[in-house]
Amino acid sequence: MKLKKVLGIDIGGSGIKGAIINTKTGDLLTDRYRIPTPVQGKPEQIADVVQQIVDHFKWSGAVGVGFPAVVQNGVAKTAANIDKSFIGTNIENLISNKTHCLVKVINDADAAGQAEMKFGAGKNNKGVVILITVGTGIGTVIFTKGKLLPNTELGHIYLNKDREAEQYTSDATRQKIDLSWKDWAERFNEYLNYLEQLFWPDLFIVGGGISKNELKFQKYITVKTKVMPAQLLNYAGIIGAALAAKKMIASGMKEGN
C-alpha cells in the first residue's frame, strides 16, 4: 500500500503553515493554511496550533512536521530560535498525543532540502548540494549523491571570532537593520564563500522566505559555485515534511513484513 496523501506542516519563527500534499508529485492538494507562531511559544502552545491546522483540514491520517531545531528520534536537541523548554521534548509524542495522528518530526531545513532534491532545484543532482534556508534564522542541508546528512547547523558557524553567520546574514537581520539588497547580498556572498572553502559543493540552493526576492539579490552573488533559488519557494518545508512521514510509514511497513 502506497501512502499518497500526507498533511505537511512547517513550524517557522513567524508562522506555522500546513497543506495536504500529494507525496508522489509534490503538489499541494489544498491551499496553504497559516497561523502566526505564538510569541515565545511553549511546547503545548505550539502543539495547540498544530492541532488547529489538523482540525482545519479535518485530517486523521499521517502528519509530517518540519521543526526549527536539531531533531533526533523525535526529540528536540537545540532551541536557537524557539523557547528553550523545547530542548529534550519529544515533539513527535507531544503532537501525536494532541492530534491523535501518526506524526513524524524532522529538522525544518532537512525537510525543505528533501523536497528540493526530489521535486525542485536539486532533482537528479548526484554531486554535493548545499541548501540554505534564509528566514528568521539560517538553516542548512547537505546532500552528497542524493543522500542527506541530517541536522547540520552551519548557520551557527562563525565567520570570524565574533560574527555568527545567522546573526550576520539572516533575513531577520536584514529587516532589523534595514539593509539594502546589495548590502545584504554582500554579507550572504561572504557566507557562501566560507561554505565553499569548507565543502566545495557543486550547487548552492537558496530557500526560505528570502527566496521570494531572488531577483533583488541574485545579481550581487559572485561565489564560484552555481547558485539557484529553491524552486518550491516557501512550500518546500511543507512538502518535505510530508515526504518524511511517508518514508517513516513505508519503512514501518517493510519492517512489519
C-alpha positions in Angstrom: 0.0 0.0 0.0 1.4 3.4 -1.0 0.8 6.5 1.0 -0.1 9.2 -1.4 -1.7 12.0 0.7 0.0 13.4 3.8 -0.6 16.6 5.8 2.7 18.5 5.8 3.3 21.2 8.4 6.2 23.7 8.6 6.8 25.3 12.0 8.6 28.6 11.5 9.6 31.6 13.6 6.7 33.8 12.4 4.2 31.3 11.1 3.0 27.7 11.2 1.9 26.5 7.8 0.2 23.4 6.6 -1.3 21.8 3.5 -2.2 18.3 2.3 0.5 17.0 -0.1 0.5 14.6 -2.9 3.7 12.8 -2.0 4.0 11.2 -5.4 4.1 14.5 -7.3 4.9 17.1 -4.6 1.8 19.1 -5.4 -0.3 20.9 -2.8 -3.8 19.4 -2.9 -5.2 22.2 -0.8 -4.4 25.9 -0.2 -1.8 26.5 2.4 -3.2 27.3 5.8 -1.2 29.6 8.1 -1.4 30.6 11.7 1.0 33.0 13.3 3.5 31.4 15.6 2.8 32.2 19.3 5.4 34.7 20.6 7.8 32.7 22.8 5.5 29.8 22.4 5.9 26.9 24.8 5.7 23.3 23.5 2.0 23.0 24.5 1.1 26.2 22.7 2.9 25.1 19.5 1.2 21.7 19.7 -2.2 23.5 20.1 -1.6 25.5 16.8 -0.6 22.2 15.0 -3.9 20.8 16.3 -5.8 23.8 14.9 -4.2 23.1 11.5 -5.1 19.4 11.7 -8.7 20.3 12.6 -8.9 22.9 9.8 -8.3 20.1 7.3 -10.4 17.6 9.2 -7.4 15.4 9.0 -6.9 12.0 10.6 -4.0 10.5 8.6 -0.3 10.8 8.7 1.3 14.2 9.6 4.9 15.3 8.8 6.3 18.2 10.7 9.3 20.4 9.9 10.7 21.8 13.1 13.4 24.6 13.6 15.8 22.6 15.8 18.1 19.6 15.7 15.7 16.6 15.9 16.9 13.1 16.8 14.3 10.3 17.1 11.6 12.9 17.5 13.3 14.8 20.3 14.4 18.4 20.1 18.1 18.8 20.9 18.5 22.6 20.3 16.4 25.7 20.5 18.2 28.6 18.7 15.0 30.5 17.7 12.4 28.8 19.8 11.7 28.6 23.5 14.4 26.8 25.5 11.8 24.5 27.1 11.7 22.6 23.8 15.2 21.1 24.5 14.6 17.5 25.5 11.0 17.5 24.4 9.7 14.6 22.4 7.9 16.6 19.8 6.6 13.6 18.0 4.9 12.3 21.1 3.6 15.7 22.1 2.0 16.4 18.7 0.8 12.8 18.2 -0.9 12.8 21.6 -2.5 16.2 20.9 -3.8 15.4 17.4 -4.3 11.6 17.6 -2.4 11.3 14.3 0.7 9.3 13.3 3.4 12.0 13.4 7.0 12.3 12.0 9.1 15.3 13.0 12.3 16.3 11.3 14.6 19.4 11.2 12.8 22.0 9.1 15.8 22.7 6.8 16.2 18.9 6.2 12.5 18.8 5.2 13.0 21.7 2.7 16.1 20.0 1.3 14.4 16.7 0.8 11.6 18.4 -1.2 14.1 20.3 -3.3 16.2 17.3 -4.1 13.1 15.2 -5.1 11.0 17.8 -6.9 13.0 21.0 -7.2 16.3 22.6 -7.9 18.4 19.6 -6.8 16.5 17.0 -8.7 18.8 14.4 -10.3 21.9 16.2 -9.0 24.3 13.5 -7.6 27.1 15.8 -6.5 27.5 17.8 -3.3 24.5 20.1 -2.8 24.0 22.6 0.0 20.6 24.1 0.6 20.4 27.2 2.7 17.1 28.4 4.1 17.1 32.1 4.9 14.4 33.5 7.2 14.2 34.2 10.9 17.4 32.2 11.1 19.7 30.3 8.8 19.1 26.6 8.1 21.4 24.3 6.2 21.2 21.0 4.5 23.9 18.9 2.8 23.4 16.1 0.3 26.0 14.0 -1.4 25.0 11.6 -4.1 21.4 12.3 -3.2 21.9 11.2 0.5 21.1 13.6 3.4 23.5 14.4 6.2 20.8 15.3 8.8 20.8 18.1 11.3 23.7 20.2 10.1 23.8 23.6 11.8 26.0 25.6 9.6 24.0 28.8 10.3 25.8 28.9 13.7 29.4 28.8 12.4 31.5 31.9 13.0 32.9 33.8 10.0 35.3 35.3 12.5 35.6 35.2 16.3 32.6 37.4 16.9 30.5 37.1 13.7 28.0 34.2 13.8 26.6 33.5 10.3 23.0 33.5 11.3 23.2 36.8 13.2 25.1 38.4 10.3 23.1 37.3 7.3 19.6 36.1 8.2 16.6 37.8 6.7 15.6 38.9 10.2 18.9 40.8 10.4 18.3 42.3 7.0 15.0 43.7 8.1 16.1 44.7 11.6 18.9 46.9 10.5 17.2 47.9 7.2 20.0 46.6 4.9 19.7 47.2 1.2 19.5 44.1 -1.0 23.0 44.9 -2.3 24.4 45.2 1.3 22.6 42.1 2.4 23.8 40.1 -0.6 27.4 41.1 0.1 27.1 39.6 3.6 25.4 36.5 2.1 28.1 36.1 -0.5 30.7 36.2 2.3 28.9 33.3 4.0 28.7 31.3 0.7 32.4 31.8 0.1 33.1 30.5 3.6 31.0 27.4 2.9 32.6 26.9 -0.5 36.1 26.8 1.1 34.9 24.1 3.5 32.8 21.8 1.3 33.4 22.7 -2.4 29.8 21.9 -3.3 28.5 21.5 -6.9 25.4 23.6 -6.1 24.0 26.0 -3.6 20.2 26.2 -3.4 18.8 29.3 -1.6 15.4 28.7 0.0 13.3 30.0 2.9 11.4 33.3 2.9 14.2 35.1 1.2 13.7 33.0 -2.0 10.7 35.1 -2.9 13.1 38.0 -3.6 15.7 36.2 -5.6 15.6 38.8 -8.4 16.5 41.5 -6.0 19.8 40.0 -4.8 20.9 37.3 -7.2 22.9 39.7 -9.4 25.1 40.6 -6.4 26.1 37.0 -5.7 29.6 36.3 -7.1 30.6 33.0 -5.4 32.2 30.5 -7.9 29.7 27.7 -7.1 26.5 27.6 -9.0 23.7 29.3 -7.0 20.0 28.5 -7.7 16.8 29.6 -6.0 14.7 26.9 -4.4 12.0 26.1 -7.0 9.5 25.2 -4.4 10.0 28.5 -2.6 8.4 28.7 0.8 6.4 25.4 0.2 9.5 23.2 0.4 9.3 22.7 4.1 5.7 21.5 4.0 6.3 19.2 1.1 9.5 17.7 2.6 7.8 17.2 6.0 5.1 15.2 4.2 7.8 13.1 2.4 9.4 12.3 5.7 6.2 11.0 7.1 5.6 8.9 4.0 9.1 7.4 4.4 8.6 6.6 8.1 5.4 4.7 7.3 6.9 2.9 4.3 9.8 1.9 6.5 7.5 0.6 9.2 5.5 -1.4 6.6 8.8 -3.0 5.3 9.9 -3.9 8.9 6.5 -5.4 9.5 6.6 -7.7 6.5 
